[in-house]
Amino acid sequence: MATNFTSLALVIPASKAIAASHTSFPEREALILILVFIVTTPVWLPIALTAVAPGPAARFLGAIENLIKTRGRQLTQALLLLLGLFLTGRGIIHLV
């Protein structure tokens, strides 16, 4: 995941926001754990789904694979656009 630049584009702003937040140590640790949970989801979720329900998981993961093959570029562009809009809005709010 560290070499996946799309993931880095999402994780770095979240890490900076957590580091700059004026929260106590336990709250910051909880936010970091949530971030790690979200970032590692592509690794553990398919394994967990396959362990719980092999048949439906195979169909679901096959559908996700097909979606990524056909619309992967558009999905990535849409997610990055949403992230950019969110960060721009957040920056404008902090300036005001």
Buried (B, 14 or more C-beta within 10 A) or exposed (E): EEEEEEEBBBBEBBBEEBEEEEEEEEEBEEBBEEBEEEBEEEEEEBEEBBEEEEEEBEEBBEEEEEEEEEEEEEEEEEEEEEBEEEEEEEEEEEEE
